[in-house]
Amino acid sequence: MKKRGAIELSIGAIIILIISIVVLALILAFVRGMFSTVITNTEAEIGKEPDPWPATASEPITLSREKIVTHVGEDEVLKVQFYNGGTAGDYVPSASCTDPDVITNPRVMTQNVASGNVASYNYLFTVGSVSVNSYICRATIGSKLKDIEIQVIS
């Protein structure tokens, strides 16, 4: 009798294990599908943004657009080119605005840029909860600056 109870317990444990694996596989498939959708949407947004003029020593930062007209909560893409006329190193674009809530959730990759070379960046950010107005923001890479106007409309 003890053997029969042990076998029933083993079969129950195997069934629970199989159900757990199936549920885990379904969860992983769902998460993978969500990530692929987000990546596809982001790549589509980046693809729609025009490329900036090539950056040069006289104009070390160039932007795909100098005025962004957008809505609160919208995701925006800004393509940036940077000419490094100084020392080689890791550079990452950043932006600061008159109102710090204008640009939220900035996403960009750091790149190592050799002296005399040009790097291209895709700067992604979300417009924060700010009032309808025009804001002057400053794009910064290293010690180089460029102004951007962000106009938030209703």
URKADA-V788301 format. One record per helix or strand of 3 or more residues. SS is the DSSP state (H for helix, E for strand). FROM is the first residue (numbers start at 1). TO is the last residue. Records with the same first field share a line. If there is no record, write none. Layout:
SS: FROM-TO, FROM-TO
//
This chain:
H: 2-48
E: 61-63, 67-71, 75-83, 89-91, 94-97, 103-107, 111-113, 118-127, 133-141, 144-153
//
